[in-house]
Amino acid sequence: ESGHLIPDSIVNQVVCDRIGHSDCSGGFILDGYPRTVDQAQNLQIILSGMNCCIDAVIELQVDGSLMFKRIESRVSKAISSEKSVRSDDKYDVFIRRMEDYRRVTVPLSSYYRDRGCLHVID
């Protein structure tokens, strides 16, 4: 609700536990993880222990103003249909998330580009 990221230690443990399940033995897709370089480094350690590697990282680039317009549209639809508005669909939460993204997530592009597995889609 506040728009802050969950601590790395918690997210890393959840991902580690999940990808250890047998249904992930043939491969898996992670969406929204890793979000920080520390998480990426932790993931690499986990995968190395499983004799796995990252085949590709896909980065979807979307203009921030377009993202906020989508949130505004979602809020308008919720209000007009008398549904509740998500608690994180607020301008200040959006701005905080964008600041967090630039500070902790953008460096992942360089991290994975340097490893030759980053694919950017605009």
Sequence and secondary structure as in RCSB ss.txt:
>XXXX:A:sequence
ESGHLIPDSIVNQVVCDRIGHSDCSGGFILDGYPRTVDQAQNLQIILSGMNCCIDAVIELQVDGSLMFKRIESRV
SKAISSEKSVRSDDKYDVFIRRMEDYRRVTVPLSSYYRDRGCLHVID
>XXXX:A:secstr
       HHHHHHHHHHHHTSGGGTT    SS   SHHHHHHHHHHHHHTT     EEEE   HHHHHHHHHHHH
HHHHHTT    TT SHHHHHHHHHHIIIIITHHHHHHHHTT EEEE 
